[in-house]
Amino acid sequence: MKTFINLMKDESGASAAEYALILAIVGAGIALAAYTLGQNISNAMGAVGTKIGTCTAATPSTGPSGC
């Protein structure tokens, strides 16, 4: 019984568990931010590519026309 009581009073492992939890939360936040940023960049590049393709097809080599 004394061993169990001593085990319950021992808090040395609590800090490692807390650090692991913080690391997991921060890592999940970074992963979510990277995924969202990647999707936004992909959408922006797709829009630019579409605009360039439309502009080039509409005015082949006639110079700047507001595209």
WOSUL-V456703 format. One record per helix or strand of 2 or more residues. SS is the DSSP state (hx for helix, st for strand). FROM is the first residue (numbers start at 0). LEN is the number of residues. Records with the same first field share a line. If there is no record, write none. Layout:
SS->FROM-LEN / FROM-LEN
This chain:
hx->1-8 / 13-45
